[in-house]
Amino acid sequence: MTRCATNLASAGSNLALAGGVAIIAGHPRDATPTPELPLHSPSTDPQTIDASWPDTIHAHFRRVGVRQVGYVPDAGHSRLIALCRDDPDITDVVLTTEEEGVGLVAGAALGGERAALLMQSSGVGNCVNMFSLLRNCGFGCIVLVTMRGEFGEFNPWQVPMGTITEDVLRLAGFLTYRIEAAEAVDEVVGAGCDMAFDANLQVAILLSQRLIGRKQWTR
């Protein structure tokens, strides 16, 4: 048995779980193909850009034909999650742990669909072993990572993983790109989606804590 086949066999439970969740959480989908969408045209108003960058990411998901989005609920991704959940052409899948998302991506690819993953930087560490499946089998994947443990972080437990997230992703075979300002979201996410699905590459885009906003400690 080849290494790829072995990895697929070992990931069978994750694929089955992801598929089962998708049936429960997914939206009914019309069999009619989605019409081709025009390229997203970003606003030039700074305040609008700052507030609408999740909409820009969602627009690129639709442009490239992403049909499944897996995520562990996260405040930094809340707007994007809501957009995907309300989109009748996207099946949103709530994961119990981030590594299940790798099985979701593999299952989608084998079924002829495209999937994206949303996670926080702390969740990247949960996926290290499973990421080998994407690299060895050549499944195209786009991962959007909201960063913690950096600018204005109040929780010291987020710092260790936050400081090595990009290094971990690179060692796992991902091409990584970091976004510090909302104005860069359209260009970087658009290029990342094209690279992932046109060239079957693994692409991770890190959304900095400056972009998503620092979290405040409340009592």
C-alpha positions in Angstrom: 0.0 0.0 0.0 1.4 3.4 -0.9 1.9 6.1 1.7 -0.9 8.1 0.2 -3.3 5.2 0.5 -2.1 4.5 4.0 -2.8 8.1 5.0 -6.2 8.0 3.4 -7.0 4.8 5.3 -5.9 6.2 8.6 -8.0 9.3 7.9 -11.1 7.3 7.2 -12.8 8.0 10.5 -12.2 11.7 10.0 -13.6 11.6 6.5 -16.7 9.7 7.7 -17.2 12.1 10.6 -16.8 15.2 8.4 -19.2 13.7 5.8 -21.7 12.8 8.5 -21.6 16.3 10.0 -22.0 17.8 6.5 -25.2 16.0 6.0 -26.6 17.3 9.3 -25.3 20.9 9.1 -25.4 21.4 5.4 -27.9 23.5 3.4 -30.0 21.8 0.6 -28.3 22.6 -2.7 -29.9 23.2 -6.0 -28.5 21.0 -8.7 -28.4 23.9 -11.1 -24.8 25.1 -11.6 -23.9 28.4 -9.9 -23.5 31.2 -12.6 -20.0 32.6 -13.0 -19.5 35.6 -10.7 -17.6 38.8 -11.6 -14.4 39.6 -9.8 -15.0 41.3 -6.4 -14.6 45.1 -6.6 -13.2 46.4 -3.3 -14.5 49.6 -1.8 -12.2 52.6 -1.7 -13.7 54.0 1.6 -11.3 53.0 4.4 -14.1 52.6 7.0 -16.1 50.4 4.6 -13.0 48.3 3.9 -12.2 47.8 7.6 -15.7 46.6 8.2 -16.2 44.5 5.1 -13.1 42.4 4.7 -15.0 39.2 5.7 -17.4 39.9 2.9 -14.4 40.1 0.5 -13.2 36.7 1.6 -16.7 35.2 1.1 -16.9 36.8 -2.3 -13.7 35.0 -3.3 -15.0 31.7 -1.9 -18.0 32.1 -4.3 -15.8 33.2 -7.2 -13.6 30.1 -7.1 -16.5 27.7 -6.3 -15.9 26.8 -2.7 -18.8 24.5 -1.7 -17.8 23.4 1.8 -16.4 25.5 4.7 -15.3 23.8 7.9 -14.7 25.7 11.2 -14.5 25.6 14.9 -16.6 28.6 16.2 -14.3 31.7 16.6 -15.1 35.3 17.3 -12.5 36.5 14.8 -14.2 34.6 12.0 -17.8 35.3 13.2 -18.8 37.5 10.3 -17.4 35.2 7.7 -18.9 32.2 9.3 -22.3 33.9 9.3 -21.9 34.7 5.6 -21.1 31.1 4.7 -23.9 29.7 6.9 -26.4 31.9 5.1 -25.1 31.1 1.6 -27.3 28.4 0.0 -24.4 27.3 -2.2 -22.0 26.6 0.7 -22.3 23.7 3.2 -21.0 25.0 6.5 -19.6 22.3 8.8 -19.1 22.9 12.5 -16.0 20.8 13.6 -15.4 19.5 17.0 -11.6 19.8 16.5 -9.6 21.6 13.7 -8.0 18.4 12.5 -11.4 17.1 11.3 -11.3 19.8 8.8 -8.4 18.1 7.0 -10.7 15.1 6.5 -13.4 17.4 5.2 -11.0 18.9 2.6 -9.9 15.5 1.5 -13.4 14.2 1.2 -14.5 17.2 -0.8 -11.6 16.9 -3.2 -12.3 13.2 -3.8 -15.9 14.1 -4.4 -15.1 16.8 -6.9 -15.8 19.8 -4.7 -13.6 22.6 -3.1 -13.4 23.2 0.6 -12.0 25.9 2.8 -11.0 25.9 6.5 -11.3 28.6 9.1 -9.4 28.3 12.3 -7.6 30.2 15.1 -3.9 30.1 15.4 -4.2 27.9 18.5 -6.0 25.3 16.4 -3.1 25.0 13.9 -1.2 22.9 16.4 -4.1 20.3 16.5 -3.6 19.7 12.7 0.1 19.0 12.3 -0.2 15.2 11.8 -3.2 15.4 9.6 -1.7 18.1 7.4 0.5 15.5 5.9 -2.5 14.0 4.1 -3.0 17.2 2.1 0.6 17.5 1.1 1.2 13.8 0.2 -2.0 13.5 -1.8 -1.9 16.9 -3.4 -5.3 18.2 -2.3 -5.7 21.9 -2.9 -6.7 23.8 0.2 -7.1 27.3 1.5 -6.9 27.9 5.3 -7.8 31.2 6.9 -6.2 31.6 10.3 -7.1 34.3 12.8 -4.1 35.1 14.8 -3.8 35.2 18.6 -0.8 35.7 20.9 0.5 38.9 19.3 -0.6 42.5 19.1 -2.4 43.5 22.4 -2.9 39.8 23.6 -4.2 39.6 27.1 -4.0 35.8 27.4 -0.5 34.4 27.9 -1.6 30.9 26.9 -2.2 32.1 23.4 1.4 33.4 23.0 3.5 30.1 22.5 1.4 28.8 19.6 0.8 32.3 18.2 4.6 32.9 17.8 5.2 29.7 15.8 2.0 29.4 13.8 3.5 30.5 10.5 6.6 28.3 11.0 4.5 25.3 11.7 2.4 25.8 8.6 5.5 26.2 6.4 7.0 23.0 7.8 3.7 21.2 7.1 4.0 22.2 3.4 1.8 25.3 3.2 2.6 28.5 1.4 1.8 31.2 3.9 0.8 34.8 3.5 0.1 37.4 6.2 -2.4 40.2 6.2 -1.9 43.2 8.5 -4.5 45.7 6.9 -8.0 45.3 5.5 -6.8 46.9 2.2 -4.7 43.9 1.4 -7.5 41.3 1.9 -8.9 41.3 -1.6 -5.6 40.9 -3.4 -4.0 38.3 -1.0 -7.1 36.1 -0.5 -7.9 36.2 -4.2 -4.4 35.1 -5.2 -4.4 32.5 -2.4 -7.6 31.0 -3.6 -6.4 30.8 -7.2 -3.1 29.2 -6.2 -4.9 26.6 -4.0 -7.4 25.5 -6.5 -5.7 26.1 -9.9 -2.4 24.5 -8.8 -3.6 22.1 -6.1 -1.5 23.8 -3.5 -1.9 24.1 0.2 -2.2 27.9 1.1 -2.6 29.4 4.5 -3.5 33.1 5.0 -2.8 34.5 8.4 -5.2 37.3 9.5 -3.2 39.3 12.0 -4.5 40.4 15.4 -4.2 44.1 14.2 -6.7 43.2 11.4 -9.3 41.3 13.4 -9.0 43.6 16.5 -7.4 43.0 19.9 -9.5 41.1 22.4 -10.3 42.7 25.7 -10.3 41.0 29.1 -13.8 41.5 30.7 -15.0 40.4 34.2 
